[in-house]
Structure formats: C-alpha cells, structure tokens
Amino acid sequence: MDWLDLVVFAPLLALYGLIFGVIGGALFGMLLQALQGGRWYFASLRSMQPSRYEVVVDEAVRLIGGLQTTGGGSTRT
C-alpha cells in the first residue's frame, strides 16, 4: 500500500462513515421513538406557575446589615 492509496481511500472511508453514521443515527432514533409508542420524554407546558411563594426577609436584613457604606471622602474635619 503506497501513499496514493491512503490519499484516495481515506476520504472515501470518512465519507462512508459519515453517511452511514447519520443514517444509522436516524434509524436508531426512529426505533427508540417507535418503542416509546410515539411519546416524547418531556411535557409541553404553556406556562409555569409556582405552587407557593416564600419571602425571606431575615436573610436580606442580615446581608444588608453586614454591609458598611463608605462615603467618597473622609468624615474627619
């Protein structure tokens, strides 16, 4: 086998793998979809609404209280 065979057959082999890989993947996906009875694995929702609301004020007060404001200038006169 010389280098010319490699130059000719390597792209052909890559094309063969690409074509049959895509076709094989599509067939595999179709088979899995058929085995699931045509159902999708997720549910479509028009909107999401929370079942409850929670307001966490204590944590916010603690975080804000821990901050110290520093003015732009010195407070000494």
Distance bins in CASP14 RR format, pairs under 12 A and 6 or more apart:
PFRMAT RR
TARGET T0000
AUTHOR 0000-0000-0000
RMODE 2
METHOD distances of the structure
MODEL  1
1 7 0 0 0 0 0 1 0 0 0 0 0
1 8 0 0 0 0 0 1 0 0 0 0 0
1 9 0 0 0 0 1 0 0 0 0 0 0
1 10 0 0 0 0 0 1 0 0 0 0 0
2 8 0 0 0 0 0 1 0 0 0 0 0
2 9 0 0 0 0 0 1 0 0 0 0 0
3 9 0 0 0 0 0 1 0 0 0 0 0
3 10 0 0 0 0 0 1 0 0 0 0 0
4 10 0 0 0 0 0 1 0 0 0 0 0
5 11 0 0 0 0 0 1 0 0 0 0 0
5 12 0 0 0 0 0 1 0 0 0 0 0
5 13 0 0 0 0 0 1 0 0 0 0 0
6 12 0 0 0 0 0 1 0 0 0 0 0
6 13 0 0 0 0 1 0 0 0 0 0 0
6 14 0 0 0 0 0 1 0 0 0 0 0
7 13 0 0 0 0 0 1 0 0 0 0 0
8 14 0 0 0 0 0 1 0 0 0 0 0
8 15 0 0 0 0 0 1 0 0 0 0 0
9 15 0 0 0 0 0 1 0 0 0 0 0
9 16 0 0 0 0 1 0 0 0 0 0 0
10 16 0 0 0 0 0 1 0 0 0 0 0
10 17 0 0 0 0 0 1 0 0 0 0 0
11 17 0 0 0 0 0 1 0 0 0 0 0
11 18 0 0 0 0 0 1 0 0 0 0 0
12 18 0 0 0 0 0 1 0 0 0 0 0
12 19 0 0 0 0 0 1 0 0 0 0 0
13 19 0 0 0 0 0 1 0 0 0 0 0
13 20 0 0 0 0 0 1 0 0 0 0 0
14 20 0 0 0 0 0 1 0 0 0 0 0
14 21 0 0 0 0 0 1 0 0 0 0 0
15 21 0 0 0 0 0 1 0 0 0 0 0
15 22 0 0 0 0 0 1 0 0 0 0 0
16 22 0 0 0 0 0 1 0 0 0 0 0
16 23 0 0 0 0 0 1 0 0 0 0 0
17 23 0 0 0 0 1 0 0 0 0 0 0
17 24 0 0 0 0 1 0 0 0 0 0 0
17 25 0 0 0 0 0 1 0 0 0 0 0
18 24 0 0 0 0 0 1 0 0 0 0 0
18 25 0 0 0 0 0 1 0 0 0 0 0
19 25 0 0 0 0 0 1 0 0 0 0 0
19 26 0 0 0 0 0 1 0 0 0 0 0
20 26 0 0 0 0 0 1 0 0 0 0 0
20 27 0 0 0 0 1 0 0 0 0 0 0
20 28 0 0 0 0 0 1 0 0 0 0 0
21 27 0 0 0 0 1 0 0 0 0 0 0
21 28 0 0 0 0 1 0 0 0 0 0 0
22 28 0 0 0 0 0 1 0 0 0 0 0
22 29 0 0 0 0 0 1 0 0 0 0 0
23 29 0 0 0 0 0 1 0 0 0 0 0
23 30 0 0 0 0 0 1 0 0 0 0 0
24 30 0 0 0 0 1 0 0 0 0 0 0
24 31 0 0 0 0 1 0 0 0 0 0 0
24 32 0 0 0 0 0 1 0 0 0 0 0
25 31 0 0 0 0 1 0 0 0 0 0 0
25 32 0 0 0 0 1 0 0 0 0 0 0
25 33 0 0 0 0 0 1 0 0 0 0 0
26 32 0 0 0 0 0 1 0 0 0 0 0
26 33 0 0 0 0 0 1 0 0 0 0 0
27 33 0 0 0 0 0 1 0 0 0 0 0
27 34 0 0 0 0 0 1 0 0 0 0 0
28 34 0 0 0 0 0 1 0 0 0 0 0
28 35 0 0 0 0 0 1 0 0 0 0 0
29 35 0 0 0 0 1 0 0 0 0 0 0
29 36 0 0 0 0 0 1 0 0 0 0 0
29 38 0 0 0 0 0 1 0 0 0 0 0
30 36 0 0 0 0 0 1 0 0 0 0 0
30 37 0 0 0 0 0 1 0 0 0 0 0
30 38 0 0 0 0 0 1 0 0 0 0 0
31 37 0 0 0 0 0 1 0 0 0 0 0
31 38 0 0 0 0 0 1 0 0 0 0 0
32 38 0 0 0 0 1 0 0 0 0 0 0
32 39 0 0 0 0 0 1 0 0 0 0 0
32 40 0 0 0 0 0 1 0 0 0 0 0
32 41 0 0 0 0 1 0 0 0 0 0 0
33 39 0 0 0 0 1 0 0 0 0 0 0
33 40 0 0 0 0 1 0 0 0 0 0 0
33 41 0 0 0 0 1 0 0 0 0 0 0
35 41 0 0 0 0 0 1 0 0 0 0 0
36 42 0 0 0 0 0 1 0 0 0 0 0
55 61 0 0 0 0 0 1 0 0 0 0 0
56 62 0 0 0 0 1 0 0 0 0 0 0
56 63 0 0 0 0 0 1 0 0 0 0 0
57 63 0 0 0 0 0 1 0 0 0 0 0
57 64 0 0 0 0 0 1 0 0 0 0 0
58 64 0 0 0 0 0 1 0 0 0 0 0
58 65 0 0 0 0 0 1 0 0 0 0 0
59 65 0 0 0 0 0 1 0 0 0 0 0
59 66 0 0 0 0 0 1 0 0 0 0 0
60 66 0 0 0 0 0 1 0 0 0 0 0
60 67 0 0 0 0 0 1 0 0 0 0 0
61 67 0 0 0 0 0 1 0 0 0 0 0
69 75 0 0 0 0 0 1 0 0 0 0 0
END
